[in-house]
């Protein structure tokens, strides 16, 4: 049995508990001993962050072999056309290589909490909300993907990691879940230890 904490990380909060530059960190929001993030979320991004004190659980969540899909609401500059969405879904070539296929769709303006400071509005430029799901965790990947197709990201909110969702959590709020980790299967080649012969007492 393991404990997992789902936290709605606010804008401009570091996903660590200390900072030599005096920036806002998780310590200002979470007073739970011995936990650490299972994965990261950029300083200027918002949304779901998972934390635990269980190393095996953290490994299961973050290791690329498990390919936990991560879903984001993304406000981008302009109005991406079908070609741009197709490119994002098939994969775009960034400096660190081709991205894996993603799920991408336009969405109506979602009901999301206000951000402080708010996104700067431009009178002559229309913004568009997208929902993007990826199975990678490259540095600032979603932002680089949308910029690659000509639509810079203005706001990014992670709403889900695998089976875990942000739900009704507001920025700064968290909830706890109990996780029952599956036991590692015993190898077929593993024989039970042989009992050592007991010596007769003298």
N, C-alpha and C positions, 0 to 999 in steps of 0.2 A: 504494500500500500504506500502510495506517494502523494504528496500534496502539490498541487499546481495552482498558481495564482494568475488570474487573467486581469490585466491592468490596461486601462485606457490612457495611454501616454499622451499628455498634452503637447502642443506645439512648443518647440524650443526647450525640450528637456532631454538631457543626455541619458542614454541607456546604460548608466553606470552610477555608482553610489558616491563617488568623490570626483572632484575636479579642481585642479590647481588654478584655473582661471576664474573661479567663482561663478560659473554658470549653474543653472538649475539642474539638479540631478534627481535620481530616483529617491534619494534619502529625504528629499523634501515632501515626498508623497507616500512612501511606504515605510512603516516602522515595524518590519518583520525581520527577525534575525536570521542570518545564515542563508539567505536566498540570493540567487543571481539570475540574470536573464538567460533564457534559452533562445539564443538568437539576438538580433539587434534590430533597431529601427532608427533611421536617421534623425539627427537633432531637429531638423525642420519638417519632419513627418509626424503624423499623429496616428492614434489608433491602437490596435491590439498588440500587446507585448506579453509574452508568457515568461513566468519566473518560477523557479523551484529550488529546493535544496538537494534534489536527487540527481546525481551525475548521470545515472543510466537513463532516466527519463529525459534529461536535457539532450543527451546523445541521440536518443530515439527521435526527438522532435527536430533536431538540427542537421543530422547527418544526411548528406545528399542521396544516399542509397534509399532512404525512405520517401524522398520526393514529396514532402508535405506541400500541397498547393497553398499558395498565399494569395489572398484576394484583396484588391484595393479599389476604393473609389478615388478617381483621379480627375481633378479639374484641370483642363488643358486650355491653352490659349488658342482661339480660332475654332473652326469647325472641321474636324478631320473628315475627309471623304472616304468612300468605300475602299479606294486603293490604299489609303493610309492604314485603315483598320485591317485590311487583308495582310499588309506587310507586317504589322505588329503580330498578328495571329500566326503567321507562318515562320516568323523569326527575322530579325534584322541583324546586320553585321556591325558590331561595335568594336572598339579598339581591342577588347579582350576576346573577340570571336563572335560567332553566330549564336544568337539566343535560341533557346528551345521554343517550340510552338507554345503559344499562349491563347487563352480565351479572352476575347475582347468584344465588348458591345457598348453601344451608346445607351445611356440611361437618363431618365428625366431627373431634373434637379432634386436630389435626395434631401430628406429632412435630417440635417446634420447640425451639431452645435456650432454656434458662432465661434470664430477663431479670433484670438487677440494676440497681435494686431490682425485686423481683417486683411483679406486679399485685396490688393490694389485693383480698382476697377478702371477700365479704359472705355471711354464713351463710344469710340468707333470700332472696338474689337469685341466680338461675341465670344463668350467662353462656353465650353462643352464639358459635360460630365461623362466619363467613361468608367466602366467596370473592367478591370484587368486582373486575370489570374495567371500566375506564373509558378513554375516548379523549381526555380533557381533562387540563389541568394547573392547575386553579384552586388558589388558596391554601387548604390544609387541606380540600380538597374532600370526600374520603371521610368525614372526621370530621364535617363539617357535614351531609353527606347522611344519615348514620345518626342524628345528633342530631335532624334534621328529622322523622324518623319515630318518634322517641321512644326510641331505643336508642343512648346515647352510646358512642363507641368507647373501649375500655379498652387495647387494644394493636393496633398496626398494623405489618404486615411486608410490604414489597413483594417479590414473588417473581419478577416478570418485567416486562421492558420490551420490547415487540415480540418479536423472535426470541431475545432474551437472557434467560436464566433464572438464578436464584440457585444452583440445583443443590445441591451438597454443601458449599458455602462456609459456614463458621462465622463468627460475628461477629468482625470484625477481619481476616478472611482475604480475599485477592484472587487473581485469575488474569488472565492476559493473553491476548488474542486478536488475530490479524492479520486486518484487514479490507481487502478489495480493493474500493475505491470504483468505481462505474461511471463511465465517462467521460461528460461532458456531450455530448449529441448536437449535431452541427453543424447550424445553421439552414439550411433549404433556400434561403433568400434570400441566404445569404452566399456571395459569389463569392471564388474564390482571388485573392490579391493579384497584381496585374499586375507583371511584372518591369520594372524601370526600364531604359530604353535605355542601353546603355553607350556612352560617348564614345570616339571613336577617339583613341588617343594622338597627341599632337602631335610 
